Amino acid sequence: MKKVVIVLLGLLLAGLVYWQGPGSAPSLPGSGEISAITFSTEKDTAFLVTPDAPLRIEDEETIASFLETLSQSHKTRQKSVNDVPYAERYDRVEMIFKPGQNSAIAYLYPEGRTTYLERPYTGIYKLNIPIDKWLETVN
């Protein structure tokens, strides 16, 4: 009986660690692989940028800083099952690779006081640093 209780407590503890522990960081390209990052939005979904003023970043140092900010996020238990997030407000982030390669699309959106990064069909990540504060340093 004592062994059963110990095993059950061990399973309970493992379950709590799984559900409460932070997930992995997103898999991101290296800053040397990206030639530019663009932030854009639709008229009704604007979050960080406006439809008439998209933001394009080509400076290698700023790209590296952005990727570092994203790398400090962690995966949530939510699934990404659509091309765009369910959020009311979001911005599209396109990471454009060096010539001869494709680009990667992600979305940033707020939920309460938290900002999330969603990579379609890959995962949803909670940012540890407010992305709007990072953008203020860029502009």
Summary of the structure (lengths in Angstrom):
residues: 139
radius of gyration: 18.3
end to end distance: 64.4
largest distance: 68.3
contacts: 363
relative contact order: 0.19
helix: 32%
strand: 29%
